[in-house]
Amino acid sequence: MNYRIKKASLEDLEATAELFNQYRIFYRQESDLARGKAFIRERMLNSESDIFLVFVDGKAVGFVQLYKLFHYTKLQKQWLLSDLFVHPDYRGRGLSVALIDRSKQWCEETGACGLMLETEKTNDIGNQLYPRCGFEYDGAHNYYHWWK
């Protein structure tokens, strides 16, 4: 299958926002295309994340969104692979792996030490995909959240 991956820009906002909305629905969030679009637009305008889109036959069918972090022991930049989504009609064709590979390439291009991610324990697809792509499960740490 032929596909193309490109770094998203404001000209890709509509397609990115639609995929982001579908991604949020996958994680049991209410559909809110307008707020999601505003969120993505703000990330782009403020250079707060880097998004790569995968296109099949000229149509955006998936994306990965990366946020910059810094690793305290390696004393280097790293990327948080925050969001990864491929439209259900295009799954099983290696597009998620291609987006992960592009993210790894982005680490090389930006001098980052690597990628980190978290996913729900119930995400069976992701929990099989990430080890296949060279990610190591970190069972030694607890992750906590504080929400206001």
N, C-alpha and C positions, 0 to 999 in steps of 0.2 A: 504494500500500500504506500502510495506517495503522500507525504506530509511535509509541512514546512513549519518551523518554529521561529518566531520573531519576538523581540522585546516589545512589549506593548507601549503605546504612546496614547496621547489624548485622542488621536484619530481612531483608536480602537476602543474608545470608552464604551460605546453602546454594546458591542459584542462581549467585552470583558464584564460589564455590569450584568448582562443577561446570564452568563455562565456563573458569575459570583452568586447571583440570586438562586440559581439551581443548586449550587453547592451548599448554600445556607439551608435550603429546603431539605437537602439530604441529611443535614444535621438537625432536623426537626425544628427549624425556625420558621416563623411565618414569612410568607413571600412579602418582600418590600423592595421592589425594584428601584424606586426613587431614592430611598435612603441608601441602599447598596451602591447605587451609581454615584451618589454624592460622596460616600465613603471612599470608593475607588478613585474618584476624581481628586479628592483631597490628598490621598496617598501619592498620586502621580504629580500633582502640582507642587507638593512639598518635598518631593524626592524621598519619601519615607518608606517606600518599598519598591522592589523591582518585580515586574510581572512578565512572564513569558507565555505567549499564546501558541497553541498548536492548531494549524489549519489543515483541513482535508478538502480538496477540491474548492479552495478559496473560502471555505467557511470555518470560522473559529469554533472548535469543538472541545477545547480543554485549556486549562491554564495551571500555572504554578505561581504562587506569590511568596516572595522572600523578603524578610526583614533583617536589617543589619544588627548584629549583636557583637559583643566582645568577650573572648574567653579569658578568664582570669588566670588559668595555669599556663596556657600557651602564649599569653600576652599578644594575641592576634585577633583580628576581625574574624567573625564567623557569621554564617547566615542561618536564620531560622526559617526552615521550610514550613511556613504557616499554613498554606492552603494549596491543595492539589485536587484537581477535579477534571474528569473527562466525562463528557455527555454519555449517558447510558447506551445510546445507539452506536457509540464508537469504542466501547470498552472491549478488552480482549484482543486488541490489535497492536499492543506494545506502545501506545501513546503515553501512558503514565511513565513507563520506563524511559522513553525519549525525553520527557519533561524533567525527570530526575537527572538524567545524563546531562541535559542542558544546564541544570542547576549546579552540578558538579563542575562543569566547564566554567560557569560563572565564578565559582570559587577560585579557579585558576586565574581567570582574567582579572579578578579584583584582589588577588593576594590574600584570600581568606584561608583559614586553616581547615575549614570543613563546614558541614551542614549538621544541624540538629533538628529534631522534630518531635512532636508528641501526637498521639492519636488515641481515640477512645479504645478501650479494651474490647468493645463490641464491634469495632471496624475490622471484620474478618478479612476483607480484601486488602486493606492497608497493612494489616499485621502479617500477611503473607508476602505482600509486595516488597516492603522495606528491607527485610533480611535478604531477599533475592537480589536486591540492588546494592548490597554491601553494607547496609546499616546494621549496627550492633545494638541489641536490646540492652538497656541499662537498668537492671533490676536493683542496683545499689543505691539509687536515689529516690527520695520521695518528692513529688511535685505538689506544691501548695498554691492556692489562689486566694487572693483577697479582692473582693469586689465591694465598691461603695454603693 
